[in-house]
Amino acid sequence: MIKKKYVPDIKNHHAKQEQNFLRLIKLLPNLDNTDEYSILLDSLNQLANFKVTQRDKYTLSLTFNIKHLTLNDHLHNFKLHVRMYFDLNMAEIVATEHGKQFSGSYPYPNEQMHQVNEKEQINELFEQWLICIVKFGIYSKKIIIN
């Protein structure tokens, strides 16, 4: 049996990027003047941090990390690099904490052991975290640093 080559669902991928953009706009007010946001996820004992790293005319780059407040290991703390596109109203993960950028799809099997849809999976993980932060984040304890 011959397996078909994986083809990304671009329409679904763009829809998720648009939804993530809207969630970020809701979570991070005043992006023009604020460089860092921290939101406490008290029930999960975690802190979500968003830090602006670059501003351009139509894009904004930021790092997103989750830090567990009591467990200090790599499995519970991670960082993702996000790019927001204001002309397209989209946001996507462009790299991991180690600077590794994602391809739209990977051949399988491959030497690096990437999943064929790894970019899609990492953007879905980001979507789930944003949903969690919107639902459980304690906004009264949001720390805004100019």
C-alpha positions in Angstrom: 0.0 0.0 0.0 1.4 3.4 -1.0 0.9 6.2 1.5 -0.2 9.5 0.1 2.1 12.5 0.7 0.9 14.8 3.5 -0.6 18.0 2.2 -1.2 20.8 4.8 -4.8 22.1 5.1 -4.0 25.7 4.3 -7.6 26.9 4.8 -7.8 25.4 8.3 -4.2 26.5 9.2 -5.0 30.1 8.2 -8.3 30.0 10.2 -6.4 29.0 13.3 -3.8 31.7 12.7 -6.7 34.3 12.5 -8.2 33.0 15.7 -4.9 33.1 17.5 -4.4 36.7 16.4 -7.8 37.6 17.8 -7.0 35.9 21.1 -3.7 37.7 21.4 -5.3 41.0 20.7 -7.8 40.3 23.5 -5.0 39.1 25.9 -2.5 41.8 25.1 -4.1 45.2 25.1 -2.1 48.3 24.2 0.5 46.4 22.2 1.8 49.6 20.6 3.2 50.8 24.0 3.7 47.7 26.1 6.6 45.3 25.8 5.8 42.6 28.3 2.7 40.9 29.7 2.5 38.3 32.5 -0.7 36.5 33.3 -1.0 34.2 36.3 -2.8 30.9 35.7 -3.4 30.4 39.4 -5.3 27.1 39.2 -2.5 25.6 37.1 0.3 27.1 39.2 1.8 28.6 36.1 2.8 32.0 34.7 2.3 32.9 31.0 4.7 35.5 29.7 4.5 37.4 26.5 7.5 39.7 25.6 7.7 41.9 22.5 11.0 41.3 20.7 10.6 43.3 17.5 8.1 45.8 16.1 7.8 46.6 12.4 5.2 48.4 10.3 3.0 45.3 9.7 4.4 42.7 12.0 5.2 42.2 15.7 7.4 39.4 17.0 7.2 38.2 20.6 8.3 35.3 22.8 5.7 33.3 24.6 6.7 31.2 27.5 5.0 29.2 30.2 6.7 28.8 33.5 5.5 26.4 36.2 5.9 28.1 39.5 6.9 25.0 41.5 8.3 22.6 39.0 11.6 23.8 37.4 12.2 21.4 34.5 12.2 21.6 30.8 8.9 19.6 30.4 7.0 22.2 32.4 8.7 25.4 31.1 9.0 26.2 27.4 9.3 29.1 25.0 7.9 29.8 21.6 8.6 32.6 19.1 5.4 34.1 17.7 4.9 36.5 14.8 1.8 38.6 14.5 0.8 39.9 11.0 -1.3 43.1 11.4 -2.0 43.4 7.7 -3.4 39.8 7.6 -4.8 39.6 11.1 -2.8 36.3 11.7 -0.4 35.0 14.3 1.7 31.9 14.1 4.6 30.2 15.8 7.7 30.7 13.7 10.3 29.0 15.9 10.9 27.1 19.2 13.0 28.3 22.1 16.2 27.0 20.4 15.5 29.0 17.3 14.5 26.1 15.2 12.1 27.3 12.4 9.4 25.1 11.1 8.8 23.9 7.5 5.2 23.6 6.3 5.7 19.8 6.1 8.4 17.3 6.4 9.0 14.0 4.5 8.5 11.0 6.6 10.6 9.2 7.8 13.4 11.8 8.2 16.7 11.9 10.1 15.5 14.6 12.5 12.4 12.6 13.4 10.0 15.5 12.7 6.4 14.7 12.3 5.0 15.4 8.8 2.7 18.1 10.3 4.9 19.5 13.0 4.2 23.1 12.2 0.5 22.5 12.4 0.9 20.7 15.7 2.9 23.4 17.4 0.4 26.1 16.2 -2.4 23.9 17.7 -0.5 23.7 21.0 -0.2 27.5 21.0 -4.0 27.8 20.3 -4.8 25.5 23.2 -2.6 27.6 25.5 -4.2 30.8 24.4 -7.7 29.3 25.1 -6.5 28.2 28.5 -5.0 31.6 29.3 -8.2 33.4 28.2 -10.3 31.0 30.3 -8.2 30.7 33.5 -5.9 33.8 33.5 -6.2 36.1 36.4 -6.3 39.5 34.8 -6.3 41.4 38.0 -2.8 40.1 38.6 -1.6 40.9 35.1 1.7 42.7 35.3 2.3 45.2 32.5 5.8 46.6 32.1 6.5 49.5 29.8 
